[in-house]
Amino acid sequence: MIERAVMSYWTGASKGSPHRGWLSERDHHDAWRISSNLLARHFREVVLVTDRAGWAELSPLALPFAKVSLELEKIDPKLARIWSWGKVVAYGTQTQPFVHVDTDAFMFRPLPLSVLEAPVCAHIPDKFWRTTYASCYPIEEMLAKVRRLPSAVRRAAAQPIQYAASCGLYGGNDIGTIQLQWHLANECLELDPDGWASLAPIAQIHLLEQWMVGVALRENRSWIEYLYPSCSAAIDERQQREVGFVHLWGPEKRHLQRVRNLYENGQAT
């Protein structure tokens, strides 16, 4: 069962966005403070995977990390356009059951046992036909522009029905499948870096992080449990209160004050 929570911070991807989408440095640091301390309520340990600059920024905040890894220092700076690559590396370097939680996600209640005991778990599912949803998962464009792909990736891309996962929360007990996702994504970039660079950054992010979850699940015939059944459920305030997990992605980050009030008043959602 999952007893470890992981957070990650790769500063190589944040140079063009100093507050990582937050309105201010205070909001950025408060998000770290609130998210990490909420995780510390529910897990035996909370660990951080970052680089030297990230740790230099976060260490004065006295966050509740039991361990700090500087594994992200090894990432090639050329990959900065794939801003979620630090998360993918953090997933792949774990060797025991874990759940990775984004800095803009806040866990007010413990995760259900169905999630904590699952082989793989994630925030929200994504299921679509191969020839649709091209704005998020441009599989046809990938096949046209990326000439060399791992065989497992090409097999999965040929299927009519495709699976992906939103990874505001991601992890599980099946470390082999989670590490396979990392190895496949890394192999993709090693085999044809120019082909991947020809895709838009958001396409690379969706394919290498979110779609690659489905590829690894299919290849290993593993199984995944989702915290929310759909994107609409994940943003519904009634369901957020029941589940106790709030993810402030994109423009929602301007509403950190709502989360700050809930946290400081000791309330659940």
C-alpha positions in Angstrom: 0.0 0.0 0.0 1.2 3.5 -0.7 2.7 5.3 2.3 5.0 7.7 0.4 4.0 11.0 -1.2 6.4 12.6 -3.7 6.6 16.2 -5.0 8.9 17.5 -7.7 10.4 20.8 -8.7 12.5 21.2 -11.9 13.6 24.8 -12.1 15.0 24.2 -15.6 11.4 24.4 -16.9 10.4 27.5 -14.9 12.9 30.1 -16.1 10.3 31.7 -18.4 7.6 31.6 -15.7 9.2 32.5 -12.4 6.1 31.9 -10.3 5.1 28.7 -12.3 1.7 30.3 -13.2 1.0 31.7 -9.7 0.1 35.4 -9.3 3.1 36.0 -7.1 6.1 34.5 -5.3 4.0 34.4 -2.1 1.3 32.3 -3.8 3.9 30.0 -5.3 5.6 29.4 -2.0 2.3 29.2 -0.1 1.2 26.5 -2.6 4.3 24.5 -1.7 3.7 25.1 2.1 0.0 24.1 2.0 0.3 21.1 -0.4 3.3 19.5 1.3 1.8 19.9 4.8 -1.5 18.4 3.8 0.4 15.4 2.4 2.3 15.1 5.6 -1.0 14.5 7.4 -1.8 11.5 5.3 1.4 9.7 4.5 4.3 8.2 6.4 6.8 10.3 4.5 6.8 13.1 2.0 9.9 13.4 -0.3 11.0 16.0 -2.8 12.8 15.4 -6.1 14.4 18.6 -7.4 17.6 20.2 -8.6 20.1 22.4 -6.7 18.4 25.6 -7.6 15.0 24.2 -6.6 16.3 23.1 -3.2 18.0 26.4 -2.6 14.6 28.1 -3.2 12.5 25.7 -1.1 14.8 24.9 1.8 14.2 28.2 3.6 10.5 27.4 3.7 11.0 24.5 6.2 8.7 22.2 4.3 8.0 18.7 5.8 10.2 16.6 3.5 11.7 13.5 5.0 14.1 13.1 2.1 15.4 15.3 -0.8 16.8 14.0 -4.0 18.6 16.2 -6.5 18.0 13.8 -9.4 16.6 16.5 -11.6 20.0 18.2 -11.7 20.9 15.6 -14.3 18.2 16.6 -16.8 19.5 18.1 -20.1 18.5 21.8 -20.2 17.5 21.3 -23.8 14.4 19.6 -22.5 13.1 22.7 -20.8 10.3 23.1 -23.3 8.8 19.8 -22.0 8.0 21.5 -18.6 6.6 18.3 -17.1 9.7 16.2 -17.8 10.9 16.7 -14.2 7.7 14.9 -13.1 8.3 12.0 -15.5 11.9 11.6 -14.1 10.6 11.8 -10.6 8.1 9.0 -11.4 10.8 6.8 -12.9 13.3 7.1 -10.1 10.9 5.8 -7.4 11.6 2.3 -6.1 8.7 1.8 -3.7 5.0 2.4 -3.8 4.3 6.2 -4.0 1.9 8.8 -5.2 3.2 12.0 -6.9 1.2 15.1 -6.2 1.5 18.4 -8.1 2.3 21.6 -6.2 -1.0 23.0 -7.3 -3.0 20.1 -5.9 -4.3 19.9 -2.3 -5.2 16.8 -0.5 -7.6 17.7 2.3 -8.7 14.1 2.9 -6.9 10.8 2.8 -7.0 8.9 -0.4 -9.5 6.0 -0.6 -8.1 2.5 -0.1 -9.0 1.7 -3.7 -6.5 4.3 -4.8 -3.8 3.5 -2.2 -3.9 -0.2 -3.0 -4.1 0.0 -6.8 -1.4 -1.2 -9.1 -1.4 2.3 -10.7 -3.5 5.3 -9.7 -4.1 8.7 -11.3 -6.2 11.9 -11.0 -8.5 11.6 -14.0 -8.9 9.2 -17.0 -8.8 10.0 -20.6 -10.2 7.6 -23.2 -10.5 8.6 -26.9 -10.5 7.3 -30.5 -7.1 7.4 -32.1 -8.2 9.8 -34.9 -9.9 12.3 -32.6 -8.7 14.5 -29.7 -5.8 15.5 -31.8 -5.4 18.9 -30.0 -4.4 17.1 -26.9 -2.9 13.8 -28.2 -1.8 14.2 -31.8 -1.0 10.6 -32.4 -1.2 10.8 -36.2 1.2 13.8 -36.2 3.6 11.9 -33.9 3.6 8.9 -36.3 4.2 11.2 -39.2 7.0 13.3 -37.7 8.7 10.9 -35.2 10.3 8.3 -37.4 11.8 6.1 -34.8 9.6 4.9 -31.9 9.9 2.0 -29.4 8.0 -1.0 -30.6 5.6 -0.8 -27.6 4.8 2.8 -28.4 4.1 2.0 -32.0 1.9 -1.0 -31.1 -0.1 1.2 -28.7 -0.5 4.0 -31.3 -2.0 1.6 -33.8 -4.9 0.7 -31.5 -8.3 2.4 -32.4 -9.1 3.2 -28.7 -6.5 5.1 -26.8 -6.0 5.7 -23.0 -4.2 8.5 -21.1 -4.4 9.9 -17.6 -4.3 13.4 -16.1 -1.4 13.3 -13.6 -2.2 15.9 -11.0 -1.9 12.8 -8.9 -0.1 9.7 -10.2 1.7 6.7 -8.8 0.9 3.2 -7.5 2.2 -0.1 -6.2 3.2 -1.5 -9.6 6.6 0.1 -9.8 7.5 -1.9 -12.9 4.8 -0.4 -14.9 5.4 3.1 -13.7 9.1 2.7 -14.5 8.2 1.4 -17.9 6.4 4.6 -18.6 9.6 6.5 -17.8 11.8 4.2 -19.8 9.6 4.4 -22.9 9.3 8.2 -22.7 13.1 8.5 -22.3 13.7 6.0 -25.2 11.4 8.1 -27.4 13.5 11.2 -26.9 16.8 9.2 -27.4 15.7 7.6 -30.6 14.5 10.7 -32.4 15.0 13.9 -30.5 14.5 16.0 -33.7 11.2 14.4 -34.4 9.9 15.1 -31.0 11.2 18.7 -31.1 9.1 19.2 -34.2 6.0 18.8 -32.2 4.5 21.6 -30.1 5.6 21.6 -26.5 2.1 20.9 -25.2 1.8 17.9 -27.5 5.1 16.5 -26.2 3.9 16.9 -22.6 0.6 15.2 -23.2 2.1 12.4 -25.2 5.2 11.7 -23.1 3.6 12.1 -19.7 -0.1 11.4 -19.9 -0.5 9.2 -23.0 2.6 7.1 -22.1 0.7 6.0 -18.9 -1.7 4.2 -21.2 1.1 2.7 -23.3 2.8 1.2 -20.2 -0.5 -0.1 -18.8 -1.3 -1.8 -22.1 2.2 -3.2 -22.5 2.3 -4.7 -19.0 -1.4 -5.5 -18.8 -1.6 -3.6 -15.6 -4.7 -1.9 -14.1 -5.3 1.7 -13.0 -7.6 3.3 -10.4 -8.7 6.9 -10.8 -9.5 9.4 -8.0 -12.2 11.1 -10.2 -14.2 9.4 -12.9 -14.0 12.4 -15.3 -12.7 16.0 -15.7 -16.1 17.4 -15.0 -16.3 15.5 -11.7 -12.8 16.8 -10.7 -13.9 20.4 -11.0 -17.3 20.0 -9.4 -17.2 21.6 -6.0 -19.6 19.1 -4.4 -17.5 16.2 -5.5 -14.3 18.0 -4.5 -15.8 18.3 -1.0 -16.6 14.6 -0.9 -13.2 13.5 -2.3 -11.1 16.2 -0.6 -8.7 16.8 -3.5 -8.5 20.1 -5.3 -6.3 20.7 -8.3 -5.9 24.4 -9.3 -4.6 24.0 -12.8 -4.1 26.8 -15.3 -6.2 30.0 -14.6 -7.6 28.3 -11.5 -4.3 29.2 -9.7 -5.6 32.7 -9.2 -8.0 31.2 -6.6 -5.3 30.0 -4.2 -6.9 32.3 -1.5 -9.8 29.8 -1.3 -7.4 27.0 -0.6 -5.4 29.1 1.8 -8.5 30.0 3.8 -9.6 26.3 4.0 -6.1 25.2 5.1 -5.6 28.0 7.7 -9.1 27.5 9.2 -8.5 23.8 9.5 -11.4 22.9 7.3 -11.9 20.2 4.7 -13.3 21.1 1.3 
